[in-house]
Amino acid sequence: MDTKQRILDEALTLFSEKGYANVYVGEIADRVGIKAPSLYKHYKNKRAIFDAIIDEMNARFAEQAKAMAVNGSDAAADSAIYQQMSEDHLLGIGRQFFLYFLHDDYNRRFRKMLTIEQFADPELAGIYTKLYVDDPMLKTDNVEIMTLHFYAPIYYLLTICDRDPAREPWALETLDAHIKQFNRLYGRKKK
């Protein structure tokens, strides 16, 4: 891992432990094993580091979505894809995404950082809302309720597993039951 990537990695770890506002550039440099002036050769300021972390997170998510043959950033396009899937395929996709969000260390630290910071920084609260509420919105006649029905239980299961990893098998069973019920509730045909 090169210095620029180590800066991002250590910054994300610190942000996820202490919150963005409580981390100073000197701390990041210390964790990387460089002096603060050397850090500025790679990033202009702490905000540039944060922006690079978001870019990295988006790139990782896009790569994961592409590997799963979905768009990942366009809910309308994904909705059309999901409508054509069998329930078993949808269950597989749901599990893959859940496990990705739960086990990808970069994603886990990012989610923890935004969870901590959403209460302290309105801008970061906006980023949190965009990534975990607005972007995944499903396009339908009753979008808000349908989105709540689908995503709220998934977020709930992630937070349970974050606190108690031993509950993952139960969470996966519950996720499957949730996706099946969602299919019945919103009239998807079994294929």
TORPAKOL-987552 format. One record per residue: chain; x, y, z of N, C-alpha, C in turn; residue number from 1. Coordinates in steps of 0.05 Angstrom, whole numbers, plus 32768, in hexadecimal, padded with zeros to 4 digits. Last residue first. Layout:
BEGIN
+--------+------+------+------+-------+-------+-------+------+------+------+-----+
: cadena : n_xx : n_yy : n_zz : ca_xx : ca_yy : ca_zz : c_xx : c_yy : c_zz : num :
+--------+------+------+------+-------+-------+-------+------+------+------+-----+
:      A :    X :    Y :    Z :     X :     Y :     Z :    X :    Y :    Z : NUM :
...
+--------+------+------+------+-------+-------+-------+------+------+------+-----+
***
This chain:
BEGIN
+--------+------+------+------+-------+-------+-------+------+------+------+-----+
: cadena : n_xx : n_yy : n_zz : ca_xx : ca_yy : ca_zz : c_xx : c_yy : c_zz : num :
+--------+------+------+------+-------+-------+-------+------+------+------+-----+
:      A : 7CD8 : 7EB8 : 7F36 :  7CE0 :  7EAD :  7F1C : 7CF0 : 7E94 : 7F21 : 191 :
:      A : 7CA2 : 7ED9 : 7F54 :  7CB8 :  7EC5 :  7F56 : 7CBE : 7EBA : 7F3C : 190 :
:      A : 7C96 : 7F1E : 7F4A :  7C8F :  7F03 :  7F43 : 7CA7 : 7EF1 : 7F48 : 189 :
:      A : 7C8A : 7F4F : 7F7B :  7C9D :  7F43 :  7F67 : 7C94 : 7F27 : 7F62 : 188 :
:      A : 7C69 : 7F6B : 7F9F :  7C5E :  7F5E :  7F88 : 7C71 : 7F53 : 7F73 : 187 :
:      A : 7C78 : 7F80 : 7FCF :  7C79 :  7F92 :  7FB8 : 7C73 : 7F83 : 7F9D : 186 :
:      A : 7C73 : 7F54 : 7FF2 :  7C65 :  7F6E :  7FF8 : 7C63 : 7F7F : 7FDF : 185 :
:      A : 7C94 : 7F2D : 7FDC :  7C77 :  7F29 :  7FDE : 7C68 : 7F43 : 7FE1 : 184 :
:      A : 7CC6 : 7F47 : 7FE1 :  7CBD :  7F3E :  7FC7 : 7C9E : 7F3A : 7FC7 : 183 :
:      A : 7CC8 : 7F4D : 8018 :  7CC8 :  7F64 :  8007 : 7CBD : 7F5E : 7FEC : 182 :
:      A : 7CCD : 7F17 : 8027 :  7CB5 :  7F26 :  802E : 7CB2 : 7F3F : 801D : 181 :
:      A : 7D00 : 7F0D : 8012 :  7CE9 :  7EFE :  8008 : 7CCF : 7F0C : 800F : 180 :
:      A : 7D1F : 7F31 : 8030 :  7D1D :  7F34 :  8013 : 7D05 : 7F25 : 8007 : 179 :
:      A : 7D16 : 7F1B : 8064 :  7D0E :  7F36 :  805E : 7D0B : 7F3A : 8040 : 178 :
:      A : 7D2D : 7EE9 : 8060 :  7D11 :  7EEB :  8066 : 7D06 : 7F07 : 805E : 177 :
:      A : 7D63 : 7EFA : 8058 :  7D55 :  7EE9 :  8044 : 7D37 : 7EEC : 8048 : 176 :
:      A : 7D6C : 7F14 : 8089 :  7D6E :  7F23 :  8070 : 7D5F : 7F14 : 805A : 175 :
:      A : 7D68 : 7EE9 : 80AD :  7D55 :  7EFF :  80AE : 7D54 : 7F0F : 8094 : 174 :
:      A : 7D96 : 7ECE : 809D :  7D7C :  7EC1 :  809B : 7D66 : 7ED6 : 809B : 173 :
:      A : 7DBC : 7EF5 : 80AA :  7DB9 :  7EEC :  808E : 7D9F : 7EDE : 808A : 172 :
:      A : 7DB6 : 7EFA : 80E1 :  7DB0 :  7F11 :  80D0 : 7DAD : 7F09 : 80B3 : 171 :
:      A : 7DC6 : 7EC7 : 80F3 :  7DAB :  7ECF :  80F7 : 7DA3 : 7EE6 : 80E4 : 170 :
:      A : 7DFD : 7ECC : 80E4 :  7DEC :  7EB7 :  80D8 : 7DCE : 7EBE : 80DB : 169 :
:      A : 7E0D : 7EFB : 8105 :  7E0C :  7EFC :  80E7 : 7DFB : 7EE5 : 80DB : 168 :
:      A : 7E15 : 7EFE : 813B :  7DF9 :  7EFC :  8131 : 7DF6 : 7EFC : 8113 : 167 :
:      A : 7E49 : 7F06 : 8146 :  7E40 :  7EEB :  8148 : 7E23 : 7EE8 : 813E : 166 :
:      A : 7E51 : 7F3E : 8145 :  7E57 :  7F2E :  812D : 7E4D : 7F11 : 812E : 165 :
:      A : 7E32 : 7F6F : 815D :  7E34 :  7F53 :  8166 : 7E38 : 7F41 : 814E : 164 :
:      A : 7E36 : 7FA1 : 8145 :  7E39 :  7F9F :  8162 : 7E3E : 7F83 : 816B : 163 :
:      A : 7E2F : 7F94 : 8110 :  7E46 :  7FA4 :  8118 : 7E4B : 7FA2 : 8135 : 162 :
:      A : 7DFF : 7F79 : 8112 :  7E17 :  7F69 :  810D : 7E30 : 7F79 : 8113 : 161 :
:      A : 7DDD : 7FA5 : 811B :  7DDE :  7F8F :  812E : 7DF8 : 7F7F : 812B : 160 :
:      A : 7DE6 : 7FC2 : 80EC :  7DEE :  7FCD :  8106 : 7DEF : 7FB8 : 811C : 159 :
:      A : 7DD1 : 7F9F : 80C5 :  7DEE :  7FA6 :  80C5 : 7DF6 : 7FB1 : 80E0 : 158 :
:      A : 7D9B : 7F9E : 80D4 :  7DAB :  7F86 :  80D6 : 7DC9 : 7F8B : 80D6 : 157 :
:      A : 7D8E : 7FD4 : 80C8 :  7D8B :  7FC9 :  80E3 : 7D9C : 7FB0 : 80E7 : 156 :
:      A : 7D96 : 7FD4 : 8091 :  7DA7 :  7FE5 :  80A2 : 7DA6 : 7FDB : 80BF : 155 :
:      A : 7D6C : 7FB1 : 8085 :  7D87 :  7FAA :  807E : 7D9B : 7FBA : 808F : 154 :
:      A : 7D3D : 7FCB : 8096 :  7D45 :  7FB2 :  80A3 : 7D62 : 7FAA : 809D : 153 :
:      A : 7D41 : 7FFA : 8073 :  7D42 :  7FFC :  8090 : 7D4A : 7FE2 : 809E : 152 :
:      A : 7D3A : 7FEA : 803C :  7D54 :  7FF0 :  8047 : 7D56 : 7FF2 : 8065 : 151 :
:      A : 7D02 : 7FDC : 8033 :  7D18 :  7FCC :  8029 : 7D32 : 7FD1 : 8039 : 150 :
:      A : 7CE1 : 8001 : 804C :  7CDC :  7FE4 :  804F : 7CF4 : 7FD4 : 8048 : 149 :
:      A : 7CF6 : 8031 : 8038 :  7CF8 :  802B :  8055 : 7CF4 : 800D : 8059 : 148 :
:      A : 7CE8 : 802B : 8003 :  7D04 :  802C :  800A : 7D08 : 8026 : 8027 : 147 :
:      A : 7CB0 : 802C : 8007 :  7CBD :  8015 :  7FFC : 7CDA : 8014 : 8004 : 146 :
:      A : 7CA9 : 8060 : 801B :  7CA1 :  8049 :  802B : 7CAF : 8030 : 8021 : 145 :
:      A : 7CBE : 807F : 7FF1 :  7CC8 :  8082 :  800C : 7CC2 : 8069 : 801D : 144 :
:      A : 7CA2 : 806F : 7FC1 :  7CBF :  806C :  7FC4 : 7CC8 : 806D : 7FE1 : 143 :
:      A : 7C73 : 805C : 7FA5 :  7C73 :  8061 :  7FC2 : 7C90 : 805F : 7FCC : 142 :
:      A : 7C7E : 8051 : 7F70 :  7C69 :  8065 :  7F77 : 7C6A : 806D : 7F94 : 141 :
:      A : 7CC6 : 8050 : 7F6A :  7CAC :  8044 :  7F69 : 7C97 : 8058 : 7F70 : 140 :
:      A : 7D09 : 8045 : 7F70 :  7CF5 :  8055 :  7F62 : 7CDB : 8046 : 7F5E : 139 :
:      A : 7D2C : 8044 : 7FAC :  7D1F :  8035 :  7F97 : 7D0A : 8046 : 7F8A : 138 :
:      A : 7D66 : 8062 : 7FC3 :  7D49 :  8064 :  7FC0 : 7D40 : 8054 : 7FA8 : 137 :
:      A : 7D9D : 8063 : 7FCE :  7D90 :  8049 :  7FC9 : 7D72 : 804A : 7FC4 : 136 :
:      A : 7DA6 : 809C : 7FD5 :  7DB0 :  808E :  7FBD : 7DA2 : 8073 : 7FB9 : 135 :
:      A : 7D8C : 80A8 : 8008 :  7D82 :  80B3 :  7FEF : 7D8C : 80A3 : 7FD6 : 134 :
:      A : 7DA6 : 8084 : 802F :  7D89 :  8088 :  802D : 7D81 : 8091 : 8011 : 133 :
:      A : 7DDD : 807F : 802D :  7DCE :  8069 :  8039 : 7DB0 : 806D : 8038 : 132 :
:      A : 7DF2 : 80AD : 8013 :  7DFD :  8092 :  800D : 7DEA : 807C : 8016 : 131 :
:      A : 7DD4 : 80D9 : 8027 :  7DD6 :  80D4 :  800A : 7DDE : 80B7 : 8005 : 130 :
:      A : 7DDC : 80D4 : 805F :  7DC1 :  80D2 :  8054 : 7DC2 : 80CB : 8036 : 129 :
:      A : 7E14 : 80DC : 8060 :  7E09 :  80C4 :  806B : 7DED : 80BF : 805E : 128 :
:      A : 7E16 : 8111 : 804D :  7E23 :  80FB :  803E : 7E18 : 80E0 : 8046 : 127 :
:      A : 7DFA : 812A : 8076 :  7DF0 :  812B :  805B : 7DFC : 8115 : 804A : 126 :
:      A : 7E1D : 8122 : 80A0 :  7E02 :  8117 :  80A2 : 7DF5 : 8116 : 8086 : 125 :
:      A : 7E46 : 8142 : 808E :  7E4A :  8125 :  808E : 7E30 : 8116 : 8092 : 124 :
:      A : 7E2C : 8173 : 8096 :  7E36 :  816C :  807B : 7E3A : 814E : 8079 : 123 :
:      A : 7E22 : 8175 : 80CD :  7E0C :  8174 :  80BA : 7E14 : 816C : 809E : 122 :
:      A : 7E41 : 8151 : 80FE :  7E47 :  8161 :  80E6 : 7E31 : 815F : 80D2 : 121 :
:      A : 7E30 : 8130 : 8127 :  7E41 :  8147 :  812D : 7E44 : 815B : 8116 : 120 :
:      A : 7E14 : 8105 : 8115 :  7E08 :  8115 :  812B : 7E17 : 812E : 8131 : 119 :
:      A : 7E33 : 80EC : 80F1 :  7E1A :  80F7 :  80E8 : 7E0D : 8109 : 80FC : 118 :
:      A : 7E61 : 80D5 : 8107 :  7E62 :  80F1 :  80FF : 7E47 : 80FC : 80F8 : 117 :
:      A : 7E54 : 809E : 810F :  7E5D :  80B0 :  8125 : 7E58 : 80CD : 811E : 116 :
:      A : 7E46 : 808F : 80DB :  7E33 :  808B :  80F1 : 7E3A : 809D : 8108 : 115 :
:      A : 7E75 : 8099 : 80C0 :  7E5E :  80A9 :  80B9 : 7E48 : 80A6 : 80CF : 114 :
:      A : 7E96 : 8072 : 80D9 :  7E9D :  808E :  80D9 : 7E85 : 809F : 80D4 : 113 :
:      A : 7E7B : 8043 : 80CB :  7E7D :  804A :  80E7 : 7E84 : 8068 : 80E9 : 112 :
:      A : 7E81 : 8043 : 8093 :  7E66 :  8044 :  809F : 7E67 : 804D : 80BC : 111 :
:      A : 7EB9 : 803E : 8091 :  7EAC :  8056 :  8086 : 7E90 : 8059 : 8092 : 110 :
:      A : 7EC1 : 800C : 80A8 :  7ECC :  8024 :  80B5 : 7EBF : 803D : 80AB : 109 :
:      A : 7EA5 : 7FED : 8081 :  7E9E :  7FEC :  809D : 7EA8 : 8005 : 80AC : 108 :
:      A : 7EC3 : 7FF7 : 8053 :  7EA7 :  7FFF :  8054 : 7E9D : 8001 : 8071 : 107 :
:      A : 7EF3 : 7FE0 : 8061 :  7EF2 :  7FFC :  805A : 7ED6 : 8007 : 805D : 106 :
:      A : 7EE4 : 7FAA : 806A :  7EEE :  7FBA :  807F : 7EED : 7FD8 : 8079 : 105 :
:      A : 7EAB : 7F89 : 8059 :  7EC0 :  7F99 :  804D : 7ECA : 7FAD : 8062 : 104 :
:      A : 7E81 : 7F73 : 8078 :  7E9C :  7F69 :  807B : 7EB2 : 7F79 : 806D : 103 :
:      A : 7E50 : 7F90 : 806E :  7E57 :  7F87 :  8089 : 7E75 : 7F80 : 808C : 102 :
:      A : 7E4E : 7F9A : 8037 :  7E4D :  7FB0 :  804A : 7E55 : 7FA8 : 8066 : 101 :
:      A : 7E52 : 7F63 : 8026 :  7E66 :  7F77 :  801E : 7E65 : 7F8F : 8032 : 100 :
:      A : 7E24 : 7F4D : 803C :  7E3F :  7F44 :  8045 : 7E55 : 7F57 : 803D :  99 :
:      A : 7DFE : 7F6A : 801E :  7DFE :  7F6B :  803C : 7E1A : 7F63 : 8046 :  98 :
:      A : 7E0A : 7F5B : 7FEA :  7E0C :  7F77 :  7FF2 : 7E0E : 7F79 : 8010 :  97 :
:      A : 7DFF : 7F24 : 7FED :  7E1A :  7F2E :  7FE5 : 7E1E : 7F4A : 7FEE :  96 :
:      A : 7DC9 : 7F22 : 7FFC :  7DDE :  7F18 :  800E : 7DF9 : 7F23 : 8007 :  95 :
:      A : 7DB3 : 7F39 : 7FCD :  7DAF :  7F45 :  7FE8 : 7DC3 : 7F3D : 7FFC :  94 :
:      A : 7DC2 : 7F13 : 7FA8 :  7DCC :  7F2E :  7FA5 : 7DC9 : 7F3C : 7FC1 :  93 :
:      A : 7DA4 : 7EE7 : 7FBB :  7DC1 :  7EE6 :  7FB9 : 7DCE : 7F01 : 7FB8 :  92 :
:      A : 7D70 : 7EFA : 7FB5 :  7D7A :  7EF3 :  7FD0 : 7D99 : 7EF2 : 7FD0 :  91 :
:      A : 7D6F : 7F00 : 7F7E :  7D6C :  7F17 :  7F8E : 7D77 : 7F12 : 7FAB :  90 :
:      A : 7D71 : 7EC9 : 7F71 :  7D86 :  7EDB :  7F68 : 7D86 : 7EF4 : 7F79 :  89 :
:      A : 7D40 : 7EB8 : 7F87 :  7D59 :  7EAD :  7F90 : 7D71 : 7EBE : 7F89 :  88 :
:      A : 7D1B : 7ED6 : 7F69 :  7D1E :  7EDB :  7F85 : 7D38 : 7ED0 : 7F90 :  87 :
:      A : 7D39 : 7EEC : 7F2B :  7D2A :  7ED9 :  7F3B : 7D2D : 7EE0 : 7F58 :  86 :
:      A : 7D35 : 7F2E : 7F0E :  7D43 :  7F18 :  7F1C : 7D30 : 7F05 : 7F29 :  85 :
:      A : 7D1B : 7F59 : 7EFB :  7D1F :  7F43 :  7EE8 : 7D2C : 7F2B : 7EF6 :  84 :
:      A : 7D1D : 7F7F : 7F23 :  7D03 :  7F75 :  7F1A : 7D05 : 7F5C : 7F09 :  83 :
:      A : 7D52 : 7F8D : 7F25 :  7D48 :  7F7C :  7F3A : 7D2C : 7F70 : 7F32 :  82 :
:      A : 7D55 : 7FAF : 7EF8 :  7D65 :  7F96 :  7EF8 : 7D59 : 7F83 : 7F0D :  81 :
:      A : 7D34 : 7FD8 : 7F08 :  7D2D :  7FC9 :  7EF0 : 7D3C : 7FAE : 7EEF :  80 :
:      A : 7D52 : 7FEA : 7F34 :  7D36 :  7FE0 :  7F38 : 7D2E : 7FCF : 7F20 :  79 :
:      A : 7D80 : 7FFC : 7F1C :  7D81 :  7FE4 :  7F2C : 7D65 : 7FD8 : 7F30 :  78 :
:      A : 7D6C : 802B : 7F04 :  7D78 :  8016 :  7EF3 : 7D78 : 7FFB : 7F02 :  77 :
:      A : 7D5C : 8046 : 7F32 :  7D48 :  8040 :  7F1D : 7D52 : 8029 : 7F0C :  76 :
:      A : 7D8C : 804D : 7F4F :  7D77 :  803C :  7F5A : 7D62 : 8034 : 7F45 :  75 :
:      A : 7DCA : 804D : 7F3E :  7DB2 :  8057 :  7F32 : 7D9B : 8044 : 7F3B :  74 :
:      A : 7DF5 : 8034 : 7F53 :  7DF3 :  8051 :  7F58 : 7DDA : 805D : 7F4C :  73 :
:      A : 7DF0 : 7FFE : 7F48 :  7DFA :  8006 :  7F62 : 7DF7 : 8024 : 7F68 :  72 :
:      A : 7DE8 : 7FDA : 7F1C :  7DF3 :  7FF4 :  7F19 : 7DFF : 7FFF : 7F33 :  71 :
:      A : 7DFF : 7F95 : 7F1C :  7DEB :  7FA9 :  7F21 : 7DF8 : 7FC5 : 7F1E :  70 :
:      A : 7E23 : 7F6A : 7F1D :  7E13 :  7F70 :  7F05 : 7DFB : 7F81 : 7F0B :  69 :
:      A : 7E47 : 7F64 : 7F44 :  7E2D :  7F57 :  7F49 : 7E1A : 7F5D : 7F32 :  68 :
:      A : 7E71 : 7F83 : 7F33 :  7E76 :  7F66 :  7F35 : 7E5C : 7F57 : 7F39 :  67 :
:      A : 7E58 : 7FB5 : 7F38 :  7E5E :  7FAB :  7F1D : 7E63 : 7F8C : 7F1E :  66 :
:      A : 7E57 : 7FB9 : 7F70 :  7E3E :  7FB8 :  7F61 : 7E43 : 7FAD : 7F45 :  65 :
:      A : 7E8F : 7FBB : 7F7A :  7E7F :  7FA6 :  7F85 : 7E65 : 7FA3 : 7F76 :  64 :
:      A : 7E9C : 7FEB : 7F60 :  7EA9 :  7FD2 :  7F58 : 7E99 : 7FBA : 7F62 :  63 :
:      A : 7E7D : 800F : 7F7D :  7E78 :  800C :  7F60 : 7E84 : 7FF2 : 7F56 :  62 :
:      A : 7E97 : 800B : 7FAF :  7E7B :  8003 :  7FAC : 7E74 : 7FFE : 7F8F :  61 :
:      A : 7ECA : 801F : 7FA2 :  7EC7 :  8004 :  7FAC : 7EAB : 7FFA : 7FA9 :  60 :
:      A : 7EBC : 8054 : 7F94 :  7EC9 :  8042 :  7F80 : 7EC6 : 8025 : 7F88 :  59 :
:      A : 7EA7 : 8067 : 7FC4 :  7E96 :  8066 :  7FAD : 7EA2 : 8053 : 7F98 :  58 :
:      A : 7ED6 : 8064 : 7FE3 :  7EBE :  8055 :  7FEB : 7EAC : 8052 : 7FD3 :  57 :
:      A : 7EF7 : 8089 : 7FC8 :  7EFF :  806D :  7FCA : 7EE7 : 805B : 7FD1 :  56 :
:      A : 7ED9 : 80B8 : 7FD1 :  7EDE :  80AE :  7FB6 : 7EE6 : 8091 : 7FB6 :  55 :
:      A : 7EDE : 80BA : 800A :  7EC3 :  80B7 :  7FFD : 7EC6 : 80AC : 7FE0 :  54 :
:      A : 7F15 : 80C1 : 800E :  7F09 :  80AA :  801A : 7EED : 80A5 : 800D :  53 :
:      A : 7F1A : 80F3 : 7FF5 :  7F26 :  80DC :  7FE8 : 7F1B : 80C2 : 7FF4 :  52 :
:      A : 7F00 : 8112 : 801C :  7EF4 :  8110 :  8001 : 7F00 : 80F8 : 7FF2 :  51 :
:      A : 7F25 : 810C : 8046 :  7F0A :  8102 :  8049 : 7EFD : 80FE : 802D :  50 :
:      A : 7F51 : 8127 : 802F :  7F53 :  810A :  8037 : 7F37 : 80FE : 8039 :  49 :
:      A : 7F3B : 8159 : 802B :  7F43 :  814B :  8012 : 7F47 : 812D : 8018 :  48 :
:      A : 7F35 : 8165 : 8061 :  7F1D :  8162 :  8051 : 7F24 : 8153 : 8037 :  47 :
:      A : 7F6A : 816B : 8071 :  7F5A :  8154 :  807C : 7F41 : 8150 : 806B :  46 :
:      A : 7F8F : 817F : 8036 :  7F85 :  8182 :  8051 : 7F74 : 816A : 8059 :  45 :
:      A : 7FAA : 816D : 8008 :  7FAA :  8189 :  800F : 7FA3 : 818E : 802C :  44 :
:      A : 7FD3 : 8134 : 8006 :  7FB8 :  813F :  8008 : 7FBA : 815B : 8013 :  43 :
:      A : 800A : 812C : 7FFC :  7FF6 :  811A :  7FF0 : 7FDA : 8125 : 7FF0 :  42 :
:      A : 8025 : 8152 : 8017 :  802E :  814D :  7FFB : 801A : 813B : 7FED :  41 :
:      A : 8010 : 814F : 8049 :  8006 :  8164 :  8038 : 8010 : 8162 : 801B :  40 :
:      A : 8030 : 8128 : 8060 :  8015 :  8121 :  805A : 8009 : 8136 : 8046 :  39 :
:      A : 805E : 8145 : 806B :  805F :  8131 :  8056 : 8043 : 8128 : 804D :  38 :
:      A : 804D : 8164 : 8097 :  8053 :  8171 :  807D : 8055 : 815D : 8066 :  37 :
:      A : 8046 : 813A : 80BF :  802F :  8148 :  80B3 : 8036 : 8156 : 8099 :  36 :
:      A : 8070 : 8101 : 80B3 :  806C :  811B :  80BF : 8054 : 8129 : 80B0 :  35 :
:      A : 805C : 80BB : 80B9 :  8068 :  80D2 :  80AB : 8063 : 80EB : 80BA :  34 :
:      A : 803E : 8091 : 80CA :  805B :  8090 :  80CE : 8069 : 80A5 : 80BE :  33 :
:      A : 8008 : 808E : 80CB :  8015 :  8085 :  80B2 : 8033 : 8082 : 80B6 :  32 :
:      A : 7FFF : 80A4 : 80FD :  7FF6 :  8088 :  80F8 : 8004 : 807D : 80DF :  31 :
:      A : 8012 : 80D9 : 80F4 :  801F :  80C7 :  8107 : 8018 : 80AA : 8102 :  30 :
:      A : 7FEC : 80EB : 80CE :  8008 :  80E8 :  80C6 : 8017 : 80D5 : 80D9 :  29 :
:      A : 7FBF : 80EC : 80F0 :  7FC0 :  80DA :  80D8 : 7FDC : 80D5 : 80D0 :  28 :
:      A : 7FCF : 8112 : 8115 :  7FCA :  80F7 :  811E : 7FCB : 80E3 : 8106 :  27 :
:      A : 7FD3 : 8140 : 80F4 :  7FEB :  8135 :  8101 : 7FE7 : 8119 : 810B :  26 :
:      A : 7F9D : 8149 : 80E8 :  7FAF :  8140 :  80D2 : 7FC9 : 8134 : 80DE :  25 :
:      A : 7F70 : 812F : 811A :  7F81 :  8144 :  810E : 7F95 : 8138 : 80FA :  24 :
:      A : 7F2E : 8121 : 812B :  7F48 :  8117 :  8120 : 7F57 : 812E : 8114 :  23 :
:      A : 7EFB : 8130 : 8137 :  7F0E :  812C :  814D : 7F29 : 8121 : 8144 :  22 :
:      A : 7EDC : 8131 : 8109 :  7EE3 :  814A :  8116 : 7EF9 : 8148 : 812B :  21 :
:      A : 7ED4 : 80F9 : 80FE :  7EE3 :  810B :  80EC : 7EED : 8124 : 80FB :  20 :
:      A : 7EDC : 80CA : 8132 :  7ECC :  80DD :  8124 : 7EDE : 80F0 : 8115 :  19 :
:      A : 7EFB : 80A1 : 8148 :  7EF8 :  80BA :  8157 : 7EE5 : 80CE : 814B :  18 :
:      A : 7EF8 : 8074 : 8126 :  7EFB :  8071 :  8143 : 7EF4 : 808A : 8153 :  17 :
:      A : 7EF3 : 8086 : 80F3 :  7EDF :  8073 :  80FD : 7EE1 : 806E : 811B :  16 :
:      A : 7F20 : 80A7 : 80EF :  7F05 :  80B3 :  80ED : 7EF0 : 80A0 : 80F8 :  15 :
:      A : 7F48 : 807F : 80F2 :  7F45 :  8093 :  8107 : 7F2A : 80A0 : 8107 :  14 :
:      A : 7F3C : 8063 : 80C2 :  7F3C :  8055 :  80DC : 7F38 : 8069 : 80F3 :  13 :
:      A : 7F43 : 808C : 809C :  7F29 :  807F :  80A0 : 7F27 : 8071 : 80BA :  12 :
:      A : 7F7A : 8095 : 80A4 :  7F67 :  80AA :  80A9 : 7F4B : 809E : 80AE :  11 :
:      A : 7F90 : 8064 : 8092 :  7F93 :  806C :  80AF : 7F7F : 8082 : 80B6 :  10 :
:      A : 7F7F : 8066 : 805C :  7F78 :  8050 :  806D : 7F7A : 8058 : 808B :   9 :
:      A : 7F96 : 8096 : 8048 :  7F79 :  8092 :  8048 : 7F71 : 807C : 805C :   8 :
:      A : 7FCD : 8089 : 8051 :  7FC1 :  80A1 :  805E : 7FA2 : 809E : 805F :   7 :
:      A : 7FD3 : 805D : 8030 :  7FD5 :  805A :  804D : 7FC9 : 8071 : 805C :   6 :
:      A : 7FCF : 8076 : 7FFE :  7FBA :  8064 :  8006 : 7FBB : 805F : 8025 :   5 :
:      A : 7FFF : 8094 : 8000 :  7FE5 :  80A2 :  7FFC : 7FCE : 8090 : 8005 :   4 :
:      A : 8026 : 806C : 8005 :  8021 :  807F :  801B : 8006 : 808D : 8018 :   3 :
:      A : 800D : 802B : 7FEE :  801E :  8043 :  7FEC : 8016 : 8057 : 8002 :   2 :
:      A : 8011 : 7FE9 : 8000 :  8000 :  8000 :  8000 : 8012 : 8019 : 8000 :   1 :
+--------+------+------+------+-------+-------+-------+------+------+------+-----+
***
